[in-house]
Amino acid sequence: MQNRLKKLRLEKRLTLADVQAKTNIDFKILENFEKGLENGIPNSLAIWQKLANFLEVPIEYLMGLNDDSKTLTVNDLNPAKEDAYERITDMLCEDEDDEDE
C-alpha cells in the first residue's frame, strides 16, 4: 500500500516547496511522507488530514487505504438524505446543549 501524496502533488503541478508554503508543514516531513517514512513522526494523522484537506481528497485515499478519491459533502446528498442529515445534526446539537446545562 503506497500513499498518493507525490502522485497528487505532481498532478496538481505543485512542488514540495509549494505544498510546504501552503500548509506550513516542514519540508523534511513532507519528503518523508512522500517516501512512506511517516512512522514515528509526531501528529502524523493530523498532518495527513491537513494534506488531504489541501489536496481536496479523503484522507484514506491520500494514505492509499482505499481507491475512493471523491469527498462527499452535504451538497452531494439527495433531498431525503440531506433532510435526515440536518435532523441528526440538530439532535446532536440539542444533546450538547443539554449537557452544558
VOSESE-127259 format. One record per residue: residue number from 1; residue in one letter; x, y, z of N, C-alpha, C, O, CB in turn. Coordinates in pm, whole numbers, plus 50000, padded with zeros to 5 digits. Last residue first. Glycine has a CB too. Layout:
NUM:A:X:Y:Z:X:Y:Z:X:Y:Z:X:Y:Z:X:Y:Z
...
END
This chain:
101:E:47395:52230:53040:47308:52284:53148:47332:52216:53279:47268:52249:53378:47162:52270:53111
100:D:47545:52090:52860:47601:52214:52913:47520:52267:53031:47573:52343:53113:47608:52319:52803
99:E:47379:51885:52778:47494:51852:52862:47554:51977:52928:47607:51970:53038:47602:51779:52779
98:D:47202:52023:52614:47151:51962:52736:47265:51929:52832:47250:51944:52954:47072:51836:52703
97:D:47374:52088:52402:47315:52197:52481:47263:52143:52614:47279:52208:52717:47200:52266:52403
96:E:47421:51833:52300:47533:51911:52354:47482:52023:52441:47541:52051:52546:47619:51967:52240
95:D:47163:51770:52210:47226:51688:52315:47341:51763:52379:47358:51758:52501:47276:51555:52257
94:E:47134:51958:52008:47047:51965:52124:47106:51887:52240:47101:51931:52354:46908:51912:52091
93:C:47324:51864:51828:47344:51997:51887:47257:52013:52011:47300:52073:52109:47310:52107:51785
92:L:47203:51623:51760:47333:51622:51826:47361:51756:51894:47415:51760:52004:47445:51590:51726
91:M:46973:51715:51632:46961:51636:51755:47093:51634:51831:47093:51644:51954:46917:51492:51722
90:D:47090:51842:51411:47011:51921:51506:46999:51847:51639:47012:51908:51745:46870:51950:51449
89:T:47203:51624:51283:47293:51726:51338:47219:51816:51437:47277:51860:51536:47354:51811:51226
88:I:46964:51488:51214:47063:51425:51302:47155:51530:51364:47181:51526:51484:47146:51321:51224
87:R:46842:51672:51042:46774:51632:51166:46872:51570:51264:46865:51597:51384:46659:51533:51135
86:E:47034:51683:50835:47004:51805:50913:46935:51770:51045:46964:51832:51148:46916:51900:50831
85:Y:47019:51419:50741:47145:51472:50794:47119:51593:50883:47176:51605:50991:47241:51509:50679
84:A:46756:51415:50646:46796:51326:50756:46924:51376:50821:46935:51376:50944:46815:51182:50705
83:D:46783:51601:50437:46690:51627:50546:46727:51542:50668:46727:51592:50781:46545:51598:50502
82:E:46964:51463:50276:47003:51593:50330:46914:51629:50449:46962:51681:50549:46995:51702:50221
81:K:46810:51245:50202:46929:51222:50286:46976:51353:50349:47023:51353:50462:47043:51160:50204
80:A:46618:51379:50048:46577:51300:50164:46695:51277:50258:46680:51288:50380:46518:51165:50118
79:P:46777:51510:49841:46696:51586:49939:46656:51506:50063:46658:51561:50174:46573:51638:49873
78:N:47105:51354:49828:46974:51381:49770:46888:51449:49878:46925:51445:49995:46906:51249:49717
77:L:47426:51511:49879:47318:51425:49922:47189:51457:49847:47165:51572:49809:47297:51438:50072
76:D:47618:51695:49821:47611:51578:49734:47493:51486:49767:47465:51393:49692:47740:51501:49743
75:N:47614:51881:50023:47559:51921:49894:47547:51805:49795:47474:51815:49697:47646:52029:49833
74:V:47756:51757:50222:47611:51765:50236:47548:51800:50102:47438:51754:50071:47571:51869:50343
73:T:48005:51571:50041:47963:51680:50128:47811:51676:50137:47746:51599:50067:48012:51818:50075
72:L:48260:51331:49984:48118:51367:49984:48094:51482:50080:48153:51489:50188:48031:51246:50022
71:T:48532:51310:49782:48489:51351:49914:48344:51393:49904:48309:51480:49825:48577:51467:49971
70:K:48672:51057:49589:48567:51158:49599:48533:51185:49745:48509:51092:49822:48442:51114:49522
69:S:48840:50846:49557:48901:50980:49562:48799:51091:49580:48836:51208:49587:48980:51006:49436
68:D:48876:50538:49668:48768:50635:49652:48822:50776:49668:48847:50821:49780:48654:50607:49753
67:D:49045:50331:49726:49055:50390:49593:48947:50493:49566:48927:50531:49450:49049:50281:49489
66:N:49227:50326:50043:49119:50286:49952:49133:50362:49821:49221:50446:49806:48979:50312:50016
65:L:49475:50386:50147:49394:50284:50215:49274:50240:50134:49224:50129:50152:49348:50337:50349
64:G:49644:50588:50071:49648:50464:49996:49567:50352:50058:49587:50235:50025:49789:50420:49982
63:M:49625:50836:50183:49713:50741:50250:49724:50608:50176:49805:50523:50213:49664:50717:50392
62:L:49431:50948:50016:49567:51002:50015:49666:50903:50076:49778:50887:50026:49573:51134:50092
61:Y:49208:50797:50095:49257:50789:49958:49403:50835:49952:49487:50770:49891:49169:50873:49864
60:E:49179:50877:50359:49201:50736:50330:49256:50716:50190:49341:50630:50168:49071:50657:50347
59:I:49122:51151:50335:49249:51110:50396:49282:50964:50363:49398:50930:50341:49245:51131:50549
58:P:48982:51256:50024:48969:51192:50155:49105:51145:50207:49191:51104:50129:48871:51073:50148
57:V:49106:51567:49885:49074:51425:49873:49053:51368:50013:49100:51426:50111:49188:51347:49797
56:E:49230:51824:49862:49086:51804:49840:49051:51659:49806:48978:51631:49712:49038:51895:49728
55:L:49475:51897:49942:49466:51833:49810:49322:51798:49771:49296:51749:49661:49551:51707:49809
54:F:49411:51999:50197:49477:52084:50098:49461:52029:49957:49436:52104:49863:49626:52099:50132
53:N:49305:51770:50319:49223:51891:50302:49281:51981:50194:49208:52032:50110:49212:51969:50434
52:A:49533:51609:50315:49412:51566:50244:49320:51686:50220:49264:51700:50111:49338:51458:50325
51:L:49704:51758:50481:49740:51736:50341:49617:51696:50258:49600:51742:50146:49849:51628:50329
50:K:49564:51738:50722:49593:51870:50665:49626:51858:50517:49580:51939:50436:49710:51938:50741
49:Q:49570:51461:50759:49442:51530:50742:49462:51667:50678:49386:51708:50591:49370:51545:50876
48:W:49844:51416:50791:49773:51354:50679:49643:51428:50652:49609:51454:50537:49745:51204:50708
47:I:49875:51560:51030:49944:51606:50909:49878:51546:50786:49856:51616:50687:50094:51567:50913
46:A:49728:51403:51202:49687:51542:51181:49752:51599:51056:49691:51678:50984:49723:51629:51304
45:L:49885:51172:51191:49748:51168:51143:49695:51309:51116:49625:51331:51018:49657:51096:51244
44:S:50128:51256:51308:50125:51221:51165:49982:51216:51111:49959:51253:50996:50193:51086:51143
43:N:50216:51353:51556:50096:51412:51494:50082:51375:51347:50029:51454:51268:50100:51563:51508
42:P:50562:51270:51510:50452:51314:51596:50339:51379:51515:50365:51451:51419:50503:51412:51702
41:I:50666:50996:51327:50657:51142:51323:50538:51184:51410:50426:51140:51386:50641:51196:51176
40:G:50648:50723:51324:50729:50784:51428:50729:50935:51427:50785:50998:51518:50868:50737:51415
39:N:50609:50700:50977:50602:50633:51107:50698:50698:51205:50813:50726:51173:50634:50483:51093
38:E:50658:50810:50730:50592:50894:50829:50581:50830:50967:50546:50898:51064:50455:50930:50781
37:L:50776:50732:50489:50853:50724:50613:50792:50809:50724:50864:50871:50802:50997:50769:50587
36:G:50694:50750:50229:50631:50650:50315:50701:50632:50447:50688:50528:50511:50626:50518:50244
35:K:50788:50955:50083:50866:50832:50075:50804:50720:50159:50856:50608:50161:51008:50857:50120
34:E:50615:51157:50158:50614:51109:50019:50686:50977:50004:50649:50895:49920:50678:51213:49928
33:F:50698:51188:50424:50564:51138:50394:50557:51085:50252:50498:50979:50228:50459:51249:50415
32:N:50955:51298:50386:50939:51167:50450:50802:51107:50422:50791:50986:50399:50961:51179:50601
31:E:50887:51545:50268:50971:51447:50196:50953:51307:50254:50937:51210:50179:51119:51488:50204
30:L:50742:51658:50481:50677:51630:50353:50755:51528:50272:50697:51435:50214:50661:51759:50272
29:I:50951:51682:50664:50838:51595:50696:50763:51559:50568:50725:51444:50549:50742:51664:50796
28:K:51108:51870:50534:51163:51735:50556:51051:51636:50590:51056:51520:50549:51268:51737:50670
27:F:50935:52098:50543:50977:52040:50417:51026:51896:50433:50990:51809:50354:51086:52125:50354
26:D:50661:52122:50768:50804:52120:50747:50841:52042:50620:50786:51935:50593:50874:52061:50869
25:I:50373:52285:50664:50429:52158:50710:50576:52157:50673:50612:52188:50560:50353:52034:50648
24:N:50226:52496:50566:50315:52520:50680:50365:52390:50744:50395:52386:50863:50244:52604:50784
23:T:50077:52481:50335:50031:52404:50451:50110:52432:50579:50066:52396:50688:50038:52258:50420
22:K:50197:52642:50141:50052:52649:50158:50003:52581:50286:49900:52620:50341:49983:52586:50039
21:A:50469:52576:50158:50428:52716:50174:50278:52727:50203:50236:52812:50281:50463:52796:50048
20:Q:50463:52301:50105:50514:52350:50233:50464:52492:50258:50422:52523:50369:50668:52346:50235
19:V:50374:52302:49842:50292:52239:49946:50334:52289:50083:50249:52318:50168:50304:52085:49939
18:D:50592:52432:49722:50457:52488:49712:50368:52434:49824:50298:52509:49891:50395:52456:49575
17:A:50799:52252:49779:50806:52387:49835:50669:52456:49829:50634:52530:49921:50911:52472:49759
16:L:50724:52040:49623:50720:52024:49768:50724:52160:49837:50660:52180:49940:50836:51936:49817
15:T:50521:52179:49360:50648:52132:49414:50630:52108:49564:50532:52152:49623:50764:52235:49387
14:L:50245:52087:49156:50298:52154:49275:50434:52095:49310:50458:51976:49292:50200:52140:49393
13:R:50059:51987:48967:50177:52066:48927:50231:52152:49040:50260:52270:49024:50142:52154:48809
12:K:49876:51809:49036:49837:51948:49055:49950:52045:49020:49940:52166:49041:49793:51971:49199
11:E:50021:51579:48992:49903:51604:48909:49858:51750:48917:49810:51807:48820:49789:51513:48951
10:L:50207:51602:49201:50252:51619:49063:50135:51645:48968:50148:51724:48874:50330:51496:49017
9:R:50037:51552:49417:50113:51677:49411:50156:51705:49268:50144:51817:49219:50237:51671:49505
8:L:49949:51294:49361:49853:51405:49360:49924:51540:49350:49876:51631:49281:49767:51402:49487
7:K:50199:51155:49382:50117:51147:49261:50021:51266:49252:50012:51330:49147:50038:51014:49258
6:K:50275:51211:49648:50357:51260:49536:50276:51262:49407:50283:51358:49330:50482:51172:49519
5:L:50056:51086:49791:50095:51226:49809:50171:51279:49688:50134:51382:49632:50179:51241:49934
4:R:49951:50834:49812:49937:50904:49683:49982:51050:49689:49949:51129:49601:49792:50897:49637
3:N:50117:50547:49959:50036:50668:49963:50042:50741:49829:50127:50712:49744:50084:50762:50078
2:Q:50080:50202:49896:50162:50322:49884:50073:50445:49886:49967:50447:49824:50247:50318:49754
1:M:50085:49883:50000:50000:50000:50000:50090:50124:50000:50166:50147:50094:49903:49999:50123
END
